[in-house]
Amino acid sequence: MRINPDDQENDYALFGMVLLQWGHVEAELVNILLRLTHPRFGFVQEKGLPRGFSDQIRLAKRLYRAIPHIAELKDEACALLGTLGPLHNTRSVIVHGYYQGYAGGDRFMFGIFEPQKGPRMVNKAHYFTHAQVVQLSSDIDKRRASMAMLSANTFRVPLPKTVRAG
């Protein structure tokens, strides 16, 4: 993100808040995955945790569904995890896109390269109003709190005394 000294410092603080809040969401997801892949649950990831966010979500959902000791959290966990994809996609444009500045009409512009058919990429412009970025920040903050609760509840479930077969 290139900072233009003519832009408002508060705008950059808002974009930064999106970044920081999302970091907490991802940290909670990693905590959850570390617990769910505990050897005593029998689901050791020999290659480690997946790197991609979508792959991490898929793994967490699969494990919540597969581990009998966690069954009481399955529905809540899968529902919450299912809400994170759209927020991730929108925040990715703001965090990984090239900030093009205030575009007028209460809109910020971000450019990001997106794949086209074949080997080409296209620079696509995305516009967000100040209210949309504030709403995104609020939505992420709510998911952050929910993920923290889910992580805490997941860690409250005692580990099995023996490794489950399979």
Buried (B, 14 or more C-beta within 10 A) or exposed (E): BEEEEEBEEEBBEBBEBBBEBBEBBBBBBEBBBBBBBBEBBBBEEEEEBBEEBEEBBEBBBEBBEBBEEBEEBBEBBBEBBEEBEEBBEBBBBBBEBBBBBBEEEEEBBBBBEEEEEEEEEEEEEBBBEBEBBBEBBEBBBEBBBBBBEBBEBBEEBEEBEEBEEE
